[in-house]
Amino acid sequence: MPNEILSTWPDAQALAIAMDRAARAIPPAWPLASSVAVNPFLGQTDEPLAKVGARLARVSGAAVTMPRGWYAQKIATGAISDADLEAAIASTPAGSTRVDVSVLKAAVSVEAPRPNALPTIADLAARASGVDWPGIIAERFGAWAAGYFDEGQALWAAPKGKGAYAAWRAITTHDLTPEIAGLSNFALHVSEAPETASAAVERVVARLGLEADAAETYFHQMLMTLGGWAQFARYKLWQAELADGTDATITDFLAIRLIWEEALFLHYGAEIAEAWASVRTAHAAPLAPTLDGDIDAILQEAAERSVQRALAQTLAGQCPQALEDRPALQAAFCIDVRSEVFRRALESLDPRIQTLGFAGFFGLTTAHRRFASDVEERRLPVLLNPALRSCSGGPDLHAEDQSTRFKARAKRAWGRFKLAAVSSFAFVEATGPVYVGKLLTDALRLDGARPPSDPAPRLDPALDAAARVKAAKTVLRAMSLTRDFAPLVLLAGHGANVVNNPHASALHCGACGGYSGEVNARLLASLLNDAEVRDGLSQSGIEIPDDTLFVAALHDTTTDDVTLYDEDHPSAAHKGDLDQARTWLASAGKMARTERALRLPRAASEAAVYRRSRDWSETRPEWALAGCQTFIAAPRRRTAGKSLEGRAFLHDYDWKQDKSFSVLELILTAPVVVASWISLQYYGSTVAPGVFGGGNKLLHNVTGGIGVVEGNGGLLRVGLPWQSVHDGERYAHDPLRLSVCIEVPREAMSEILGRHAGVRALFDNGWLHLFALDEAGRMAWRYAGDLKWSAMGDREASHASPQLKVAV
């Protein structure tokens, strides 16, 4: 063929490496039932922001910073000061464009053009033919992928048991849509493709004349054009590797997308050959930030410096005196930023109330089976594998469990029937009158009832005494809760009770894998109330008084109601303590709802906030983690009484109790990383909603039971919906990279970062900012990269961190 360009590259090993690199440049996306926040820049954190901007501009047209007008407004109002701009300029990496404050101020007066991706062959073919080939590819691929991944929604799912590449070929050889649109013999082309994905990619690469230098970003671009489907395939690989396996779905997707490119090139090659040659050259060019990219990165740094300046002033305020008497109530909440509002309200009610912050899975990595369910829910951070298994209900509930399980399965089947494309309209026609009462109840928010909770969970199999003691000791030390126990200690997980919200799991606990946190809290309460465990803890120096009762709780972040699971461990002696706790919790909830009402649109009162959870037309039942800005690991007295406005992850940590710094290592490698994923998901969904955002909730349809599409098909949308970051008039979230503040000698942090290259890269490349707090809780040292620190207020001096040898 005259338009066939042959190349000597690649060999099989080089091809496999290029395909794998492209796959790992795509972030994973969890299914709706257990969705968790994911850093959309996950595959690029070994590069600084400006270079990643150049990469993503090339492959997807995604911006990595806000439009210039956003920074201009902050400069005009004084939120970003000249000092912030100067500090940002001074912090730019070596090799970046050197500018001064006047250049930055001039730059924000003119809006820089938003990036445009390099055209694909499908784009070039569309220009040549007037046919929307990118749209056709998205629609046909989405239709196939929805059936291939279907988890019970479709009545006729795609055949299972084949790899993605083989399954796609089997279906596509019978799909005439591309040929009707003008791509003749496409089905024949697919049927004659190589039998394996790697062989198909090798043939396409040779035919397109793609050189090795161009493959990295071109392959990345191919997967980016598949939107959330590629991210869901990356999730399949992530899960497989957690179990020490592998999964080829995402590289199969690359082969599928390349076969489309190949077919279009063969059909339109004579018209697009010259343009395609230019695109190949552009893909082969080294990645380097543009002048605009460097300026935008400096402006972003300045915006973050301005917030850090305000945070430093807040933390420098006077700290309350430590409580001398025994606390009347201790309440441990998840570090989630929504807990900060509630904790502050609760503590304000009585000086004898002490709150703590700890990751909401409470240190128990369990795969849990709910009552009447055979599905294991991984209630743990997605970075980890389950070490425990649990279930709700004991052997005495076995008969009831069997009956209830049958009813639950029937209900799920009925639910799938209602949602299926073929039956949904017939369902409405046939049963609409029956549902009038429920529709009116939901619409008018007349029903405040909550579903009954599961029976108390138990570990299955149970741990022996030594293992239980070890688990309890590890958790309590990680919580810095080893002495001065109150008579009543609440362990409060969190969840969100909402209706008609496909993204409901995203409002639950990220540390619990996108589920609510009551299971982990109830398991830990049982562990710490165990007399045998307490005896073992006593031998390790942790004395829990006989009159201390641990009670699990669930904080509903939409209503700020708190449910106590005191019936798990009935205690007549604690009735007065529990009654008082309920009074305090109700008052704190009212205060928290009132504060949150100031941020939510159409929330004229705390009562209006309360009702949003039952309003099936509400697109913003709560703001979730919008506004998150900082992560603080320090004793609570450093932040108590200081309003952090629901923008801070608060983790209790006392480094003087952490003799080997093993808890510090855990904090830096787990909660900090999870918090960075949350922060950067909000960041990406705000700066590049078209690429990293979830789209418009009003247009969403659930597909395959795993995700949403806008309209009736096409690409899977992942990330946060627009309504989660914008209130219709202004942004509800300022996209800022997280500032991590830890009260600990900075030498200890340097030692740990030196051992964890992936975590260090987040700080070295500016995806997170790191600060060491001094003995008074003030921001004293800023991490400057390369295991060096600079004293706050001294931008020029950079000091190598002494090498402190830490026993682990």
N, C-alpha and C positions, 0 to 999 in steps of 0.2 A: 504494500500500500504506500502511496506517495507520502502520506502524512504520518507514517510509522517511523519513530526515531528510536534506534536501538542503542543500548549502552552496555558497557562491560561491567558496570556495577549493578547489583550488589552481590557479594558472596553471602551464603546463608547465615553465617555468624553475624556479619555486619548488619544484615537485614533484621535479624532477631533483636539485636541491641537497639536499633533505631525504632522498631515497633514497640519494644518494652519502654523506652524512654518516653515515647509519645503517650503510652497508656498511663504512665505514672505522672504525667503532667496534668492529668484530669483528676479533679477532686471526686471522692465518692459521694453518693446521695443515698440516704437510707429511705426505706419505704414509709408511707404515711403512718402506718400503725405504730412505728417506733422511730419517728424522724428525730434526728438530733442535728444541732448546728454543726456545719462543716466549714472550715477555712477554704474559700474558693481559690486561694492562691497556694494551696497545699503543695503542689508540684513545683513551685517557683521560689520557695522561701530561702533557697541558698543564693539568691540574688537580691540586690537592693531594689527599692520601689521603682526608681527611674528606669532601670534595665528591664524589670518585669513589665513596666508600662510599654516599653518598646516591643517586647515579645508579644504581649496580648493585643497591642494595636495591630501587629502584623497578622496574627492568626484569627482574631475575632472582632477587631474594632472596639474592644472594651477599653474604657477609661479606667485609670487607677486613682484618680483624684477628682475633686469636684470642679464644676465650671468656675472660671476665674471670678465671676460675679459674687460667688459665695465668699471667697476670701476678701474681695474688695469691700463687701459689706462689713465684715469683721474688722478690717483695718479702719474703715470709716468711723465705726462706733467705738474704736479704741480697744475692742476685745483682743485684737492682735496688736501689740505695741511695736515700736521701732526696736526695742530691746529684744523682743521675741524674733523679729526678722533677722537681727544681727546674730543672735544665738543660732538660729537655723542655718544661716550662711556659714558660720564658723564650724558647724558640725557636718558639713557635706563631705562625702567620701572623697578620697584622693582621685583625681582625674575628672571630677565633675566640673561643670561650667562655673567659673568664679564670677559672681555678680555683687552688686552692693544694694543697699536699701532703696535707693532712688530707682534702680532698674526694676526691682520687684514692684514698687508702687506704680511705675509706668506700665508694667506688664499687666497688672490686674485691671487697668482701665480699658483694655482691649481683649475681647473674648478670643482665646486661642481656638482654632478649629478642633473639633472632636475627632478622634482617630477613625480611620477607615481601614478595614482588613484588606489584605491583598485579595484580588479576585480568584476564585476557584475556577476550574474548567466549567463547572455548572454555571457560574456567573457569566463567564465569557460566552458560553453557548446561548444563554438567555439574551445577552446583548445582540448576538448575531441573528437570532431567530425570532425574538419577541415572545418566546414561550418562557414562562416562569419555571425554569428547571430546578432552581433551589427549592421553590415551594412544592413542586411535585415530588422531589426526593424526600423532603420533610414529611409530606402527607403519606406517601406510600411506605416509607420506613416506619413512621409512627403507627400506621395501621397494622403492620406486621408485628412490630415490637410489643404493642399492647396485647396482642394475642399470645405472643411467645412468652411473655413474662406474667401473664394473667394469674392472679392468685384467688380466683373463684368468682370474679364479677361477671365474666363473659359466659353466655350459655354455650357457645362453641369456641373453645380455646384452641390455639394452634397446637399441632402435635408435639408431644414432649419426647424426650429420650435422645434427641440429636443435639449436637453442638449448634451454636447460633448460625454459623456460616452454612452448614448443611441444611438446617431448617429453613433458612431464608431462600436458598436456592430451590428447595423443593416447592415452596409457595410461589416464588417469583417467576418460575418458568411457566406458570399458568396465569400470570397477571398481564392483561393486555393494556392496562392504563397507559404505560409509557409509550406504547406503539400508537395508541389512539392520539396521544399528544404530539406525535411526530418522530419518535425515536424508533425507527423501523428495526425489526429483528432483535429487539432487546431481550425477549424471552429466549431466543436462540443463543444470543451472546452469553446469557447467564448459564444456560445448559452446557455450553462448551467451555465454561471457565474451569480452571484446575480444580481438582477434588479437595485440596487443602487450602486453608486461608493463606499460609505462608507462601505457597507456590503461586497463588493468585496475586499476592502483593508483589512478588518478584517479577512476574510477567508484566504487571501494570507499570512498575517502576521503570523497567527496561523500555517499554513501549512509549512512555511519556518522556523519556530522556531525562529523568530526574537524577541528579547527581547526589552523592553522599552528603555534601554540605547543605543541600536544600531539603533533605529528607526530614530533618528534625522538626523544623517549624511547619513544613507542609503536612506531615503526618499529624502533628498536633492540631493543625487547622481542620483536617478532615474529621477528627473526632469532635472538635468544638462545633462543627456544623450539625452534629447530631443532638446537640443540647443535652437535656437531662437523661436521655436514653444512654448516652455514653457514660454519664456519671453513675447511673444505676448499674451499668456493667462494671464500672470501676469498683462499686460497692461489692459486687459479687467476688471480684478478685481480693478485695480487702478481707472479706469474711473467710474466704478460702485460705488465705495466708495466715490468718489468726489461728486456724486449725491445722497449720503446717501442711496445707495443700496448695493447689493452684487452680486457676480458672482462666479459660481462654476467650471468654465472651467479648471482652473489650478489643482484643486484637482481631477477633472474627469481625467485629463491627468495622474496624479499620479496613479490612479486606472488602467488605460489602460496599462501603462508601467509595473505595477506590475503583471498584468495578463499574459503578455509575460514572465516575470520571472517565474511565477508559472508554466506555460506550459512547459517551458524548464527544470525546476527543476523536474517535474514529468517524463519527457522523459529521462533526463540524470542523474537523482539523484544518481543512484548507482555509477556512475563514478566520480561525483563531490562532493559527500557528505562531504568527509573529508576536501577538499579545502574550501567548503562553510562554514563549521564550523569555520575554521580559519578566514575567512572574517567576519563572524558575531562577533567573538571575537574582531577583530580589530576595527569594527565599534562601539563596546560597550566601547572601551578604552577611557579614558578622553583625550581631545585634549590638546596637549602641544607642544610648539615650539621645534624643534630640535636645536642642536648646530649650524648646518649650517643655519637654519632659523634665529636664533638670530644674527649671524654674518652678514647675508645678510641684515637684517633690520638695523643694525648699519651702514653698508656701504651705504645704501640708505639714511639714515639720514645725513651722512657725505656729500654725493653729494648735498643734499638740503642745508646744511649749507654753502657749498662753494658758491652756487648761492646767498644765502641770504647775504653773506659777500660782494659780488660784488654789490648787490642791495643797501646795506647800504652805500657803497662808492658813488654810483651814487646819492642817495637821499641827501647825506651830502654836495653835491656841492651847489654853491651859487644859490639862487633863484632870479629870475628877480623882479624888482620893480613893485608894483601894478600900473596899468594904472590909471593915474589921470584924464585924459579927458574921455569924453563919448566914448565908443567903436563905431567904424564905422560899425562893423558887429559882431554879436554873432551867433555862430553855435553850436547847441546841437547835439551830436552824441551818438550812442549807446555805452555802455561801452565795447563792443566787442574789442578784442585785435587788430583786423584789423583797427579799427578806430584810434588807437594811431599813426600809421604811417601817415595817412592822416591828422590828427589834427596837428601833429608836422610840416608837410609840409605847411599846410595852415597858421599856426601862423607865420611861418618864413617869409612870404611875406610882412607883414605889422604889426607894433606893435599895431595898432588899432584893429586888429582882435582878438577876444576872443572866445575860444571854451570851451564847457562844455561836461561832460559825464553823461549819465543817461540811465537806462535800456530801451532798444529799443521799448518797448510797450508804453512808455511815460505815464505810470500810468493809462492807459485806458484798462480795461479788457473787451474786446468786443468779442462777437460771430458775425462774419461778413458774410454777403451774398454778393458775388461779383455780378457785373452786369451780367444778363442773367444766373444766377445760383440759384438753390434752396438748395445748400449745405451750411451749416453753418461752417465757419472756425473759430476755437478758437484761436484768435490772442492775446494770453496772456501766461504768464508762466504756465507750466503744473502743478505747485503746487497749482494753484488757479482755482476758478470757475468764469465764466463770470458774471459781474455785469451789463453789457450793451449789447445791440444788435444794429447792424448797417447794412446798405446796401448801395450799390453804385447806384446813380441815384435817382431822385425824381419822384413824380407822373406824371410830364410832360413827362417823358420818358417811361411811362407805355406801350403804344402801341409798341414803338420800342423795348422795353424790351421783350414783348411777341414774336415778330418776331425773335429777336436775340436769345432768349432762345430756340426756336424750332431749329434754325440752330446749336446752341451749342450742343444740345442734339444729333442731327443727327451726328455731328462731333465726339462726344464721342462714339457713337455706332459704327461708322466707325472705330475709333481707336481701340476699343475692338475687332472688327472683324479682323483687321490687326494683333493684338497681339495673338489672340487665336491659340492654338496649331494646330487645324485642318486646319484653313484657312490661316495661315501666309505664308506657302510655296506657296499655290495656289495664294495668293495675289501677291507675288513677281513675279511668273511666268506670271500672267495675266497683271499686271500693271507696271512691271519694266521699259519698254520703256517710259512710261508717266513720271516716276520719275527721268529720267536721268538728266534733267536740274537741279532739286533740289539737287540731289546727287552731281553733279559737283559744284553747287553753295556752298553747305556746305563744300565739300572737299577742295575747293580752297579758302574758306572764302571770297567769293565775296559779300555776302549780309550782310551789317552792320545794316540792319533795325532792329528795336525793335518793339515788339507788342504794339499796342496803349494801353494807360492806361485807366482804368475804369473812369467813371464820378466821380465827387467828392462824397465821402461817407457822409452819414448823420446818426445820431442816430435814431433808429426806435424801440420803440417810443421815441419821443423827451423828454428831461428832462425839468422840469420847471426851472424858473430862479434861485431859491434858490439852487437847486441841481447842476446846471451848475456852479454857483459861488463856491460852496463848492468843486466841482471836480477840477476846475481851481486853487483854492487856495492850495489844497492838493498837486497837481502836482508841482506847482511853488516852494512851500516850500521844497518839497522833492528834487527838483533840485538845491536848494540854489540859486534860481534866483528870487529875490524879489525886486531888485532895480537896478539902473544904466542900464536901458534897452537901447540897440542900436536902431537906426532907422529901421534896418532890422535884424530880428531874424530868423534864419533858424532852423527848426526842422527836422533833417536828420535821417530817418530810413535807414535800409540797406537790401540788397538782393543780389543775384548772378544770373547773366544771363548766363546760360550754356546750351549746347545741348547734347543729347544722354547720359544723366547722371541720372540713377535711384536714386542716392543719392543727387539730386539737392537740396531738401528741407533742407538737413543737412548743406548746405552752407548759408542758409537764417538765419533769426534772431531767436535764441533760446528763447529769451524773448517774441517773438510773436508766439510761438508754432510751429516753423519750417516754418513759412511763412515770406514773406518780410514785411518790416516795414512801408511802405508808408501809409497804411490805418490808423494806429494809429497816425502817424505824421499829416496827413491831418485832422483827427478829432480834434486833439489838436489845430492845427492852427485855425480852425473854432471857437473853443471854446474861444481862447484867443483874436480873432479879434472881438468878439461879444461885442457891445457897452454896452449892459445890464450887461454882465459879468464883464466888466471893471469897471462899476460903483459900482458893488458889491464888487469887489476886493479893490477899493479905500477906501471903508468903513472899510475894514479889514487891512488897512495900506499898501497895495501893489498898488503903483501908476504906471500904465503903461502910458507913454506919448502918447498924441494923434497922434504923428507922427511915432509911432512904428508899424511896420507891421510884423506879423508872417507868414512865408511861409514854407510849408512842402517841403521836399526834399527826394530823394532816392539815397543813395550811393551804387553803384554797386561795390561790393568788388572784383570782378574778373577783371574789367577794370579800376576801380577808376574813372569812370564817375559819375557825380552827376546830376540828373534830378531835376529841380525846378517845383513845382506845383503852380506857381504864378498866373495862370489863375483861380484858385479857388477863389482868392481874388484880382481882378484887381485893380491896383493903379497906375495912371499916375504919381502921385507925387513921386513914388519910382522907376521910370524907371532907373534913373541914378544909384541908389543903386543896383538894380538888375543886370544891365549891369556890374558894377564893381564886383559884387559877382560872376557872371559867369566867368569873366576873372580870378579872384583869384582861383576859383574852378578848372578851366581848368589847370592852372599852378600847383596847388597842386597835381592834378591827375597825371600830367606828372612826378613830383618829386616822388610821391608814387610808380608809376609803375617802375621807374628806381631803386628805393631801393628794391622793391620786386623782380626785375629781378635777383638780386644777389643770391637769395635763390632758385629760380625755375630752374629745369633742362631744358636745351635747350632754355633758355631765354637770348639771346645775347643782347637784347635791351628792352627798355620800349615798343617799338612797338610790339615786339614778345609777351610780356605779354598781350597786348591789344587784339591780335588776338586769344588768347587761348580760349576765351569765345565762339567763333563760330566754333571751330575745334571739330567735332564730334568724332575724334579719340583720343582726348586728355584725358588721365586718371588723369592728375593733372592740372585742369584749374586754381587752386589757392591752397594755403596751408591751407586755412580756419584758424582754431585756433591752428594749430600745432605750438609748441614752447611756448604756454602759461605757465607762471611761477608765476605770482603774480597778486594780486587784491589790488588796492590802492583807498581808500576813503579819500579824502582830498581836500582842495582848489587847483584849477589847478596851481596856482603859485608855488606849491611845486614840480611839475614835469615839468612845462613848460621849453622848451629849453633843456631838458635832454633826450637823446635818450634811450628809453626803448625797442627799436628794435622790436616793434610789439609783445611784449611778456606780456604786462600788460593790465588788465582790469582797466579802469580809471573811477571812479565814483566821480563826484564833491560832496563835503560835507563840510559844515562849521558848526562845532558843536556849535559855539557861537550863531548861529541862531536857533539852535535846543533845545529850552528851556526845553522841557520835555524828550528829547532823543527818541522821538517817531520815528523820521526819522532814527536814528541809529538802533533802533530795527528792522525797516523795512529792512534796508540794511543787517543786520546780518542774518535775517531769510528768505530773498528772494534772492536778487542779489548774495550774497555770496554763498548761497546754490546752486543756478543755476550754478554759476561759478565753484563750486566744482564738480558738475556733469560733466561739460565740461572737466575740468582738469583730472578727474579720468577716464573718458571714453578714453581720449588720453593715459593716463597711462596704463590702462588695455589692450587696443588694441596694445600697444607697448610691454609690458612685457609678455603678454600671448595671442598672436594673434590667436593661434589655438582655444582658448576657448572664448575669449572676442572680437576678431577682426572679421571684415566682410569678410575676405578672399581676393581672387584675383579678381580685377575688370574684368580682361580679360576673366574670366570663368563665370561671373554672368549672370543669367537669372532671370527676374522678375517672381514671382509666386503669383497667387491670387490677384495681384494688390497691395499687402501689403508689400512684402519684396523680397529678392533675395536668390537664391540657387546657389551653384557652380555646373555647369553641368546641367543635366536634371532632378534633383530632390534631395530628401533627406532632410537634416536638413536646416532650415532657418538660414541664416548667418546675425548676427546683429553686432553692433559696427562699427568701422571704417575699411574700406578696407586697405590692406597693402600699397597701393599706397598713402594713406593719411598720413602715418607716416614715409615712407621710400622712398628715391628718386632712388632706384635701386642700389646704392653703399653705402649709409650711412643713418643713421636715420635723419629724418627731425624734429623729436620731441624727446627731452630729457624727459623721464618719471620722473617727479618731482611733489610731492604733493604741492599744491598751498600755497604760502605765502601771507597772508592777512594783509595788513598794513592800519591802520585807525588812523587818527589824532583826538583824543578825549581822555579825561581822562580815564585811564584804569579802574578806579572804575565803570564808567558807563557801560563798556563792561562786567565787572564781574556781575553787577546787572542783565543785560539782559540775559547773559548765565545761570545764576542761575534760570531763569524762563523758559528756553527753553532747556529741557534735550536733545532733538535730535540734536540740533545745538551744544550744549556743548560737546556731545559725539564726534563729528567730530574733535574738537580741543583736547579734553582730550585724545583721542586715536591716535592722530597724523595724521589723514587724511587731516587735514589742519593745517598750522602754523599761529599763530596770533601774531601781533606786534602792539604796541602803538607808534605812532609818537609823538614827542615833538612839542613845539611851532615853531621850525624851520624846521619841516618836516623831522627830522632825526629819524631813528629807535632806540628808546630809551629803550623800555621794550619788553621782550619776554614772551608770555603766557606759563607757566610751567605746566599747568594742575591743576585740583582741585581748580579753581578760584584763583590761585597764579601766581605771575609774578616774573621774574628775570631781573635784570638790564643787558642791553647789555654789553658784555665785562666782566661780572662777572658771571661765570658759576656756582659757588658754592652757592652764596647767593640766597636764594629764599624767597620772601617776600609775606606774606599774603596780599591780596588786601583789603584795608579798605572798610567797608560796607557803601557805599554812597547810601542814600535813594533818589530814583529818582521818581519824580511825573510822572505818566502816565495817 
